[in-house]
Amino acid sequence: MQPLKAAIERLASLGEVERNPEARQSFLEFRDALTCGNIRAAEKHGDRWIVNTWVKQGILLGFRLGELTEMGDGAGLSFVDKDTFPARRFAVTDRVRLVPGGSSVRMGAYVAPSVICMPPMFINVGAYVDEGTMVDSHALVGSCAQVGKRVHLSAGAQVGGVLEPVNAAPVIIEDDVLVGGNCGVYEGTLVRSRAVLGAGTILTRSTPLYDIVRGRVYRATDDKPLEIPENAVVVPGSRAVRKGQAAEWNLSLYTPVIVKYRDEKTDQRIELEDWLR
């Protein structure tokens, strides 16, 4: 992919790229590689996740090159969007279950074989959704978000996206994670493998995570996102405000709390039957 990477980086630096005849051809090659999962916005090297800045540059290049066009699915639905990022059309050979009911996946998003998409849900450009994952009703997988194998994104779950700044890490959810209903995972949060997020849990860079099992507090830093430990079971909680007027009013602030680490009992409660997949 080095020639493609060099071409994207060069085109992204040009001011008048819209009239460059090479630009659209290079972009379409880039978009196909992104859709097939041959390139991705972030990759794991050992225990670290590395952002591929040039991939984000390529996606932004597509928005610069795109022109508004009318689109439709032949079933009475119509859309107006950039022609560089139309909705994906799946075939049986893709082995992706896209259940009828108003879901949409953009070109430039990788959806692996055996993924299940329940209506309505949306997967944005640059996202990577790996094998055996279920994206449930009203769930969102944002731009460049990385979702691992056998993840369950429950109904109403929101996995935030990021395109700019191009060096910013996307939300990353590793293998075998359960994201409960109406959860929100935003701002580059890293959820390690086999973690469980209870319904309604919200994770952001500005929200500290309290671990009552290990007696620790996890926070994002300037150069690192909030990281949820492997096997952690996280639920919504609150902490009392002990200063000023808020203390007099007995106010509390929301915070996620690790209440336990995953065990056999947890596995039995969150197991998805094989036939459902």
C-alpha positions, 0 to 999 in steps of 0.5 A: 500500500506504500504507493497508494499511501504516497499518492493520498498524502501528496493529493491531500496537501494540494490546494486545488485537488478537485480539478486534478484528474488523478485525484478521483482515480486514486481516491476510488482505489483507496476507498475500495481498499478501505471497504475491503479491510485492506487498510484501516484507520488504526491498527494494533501493534502488540498492545498499542493501537497506532493511528494511520493518519494517511487513511483519515487524510484519504477520507477527507480527500473524498469529501473534498472531491465529492459532489452532491448527488441524489441517491435512492435504494429503489424502495421509495427512499431518497437521499442527497449526499457526496457521490464519493461515499454512497451507501454500500450494497451487500450480496450473499457472497459478503456473508453479512446479515443486513436485516430489512428496516432502514439500516445503512452502511457507507462505502469505505466502511469494512463489515466482516463476514458473519456480522449481523446488522439489525434495523435501523443502524448506521455504520459510517465511513472508515469504520472497521467491524470485525467478524461475529459482531452484532450491531443492534437496532438504533446503534451507531458506529462512527467514522473510523471507529474500530470494533473487534470480533464477537462484539455486541453493540446493544440497542441504542449504543453510540460508538463515536467517530472522529476524522479531525484532527487526523492524528486523533485516535478513534474509539476502539472496542476490542474483541468480545466486548458487550456494549449495553443498551444506550451506552455512549463511547466517545472521544477515542476511548479504548475498551479492552477485550472482554469488558462489559459496559452496563446499560446507560454507561457513558465514556468520554475523555473528561469522565474519570473511571472509578475502579472499586475492585482495585482501588484505582481511578482511570483518566485520559491524559493529553496523549492517552485516551481513557482506557477500560481494562480487560474484563472490567464490568462497568456500570453507571454511577455517581460521586458526591460533590463536596465543595461549594453550593453543590455540596449544600444542595447534595448534588452528585456527578455522573461517573462510570464505575468498575464493580467487578471483573468478568467471571463465569457467571458474567459470561453466562448472563451475556452469552449470545446463542450460536443460532442467533449469529 
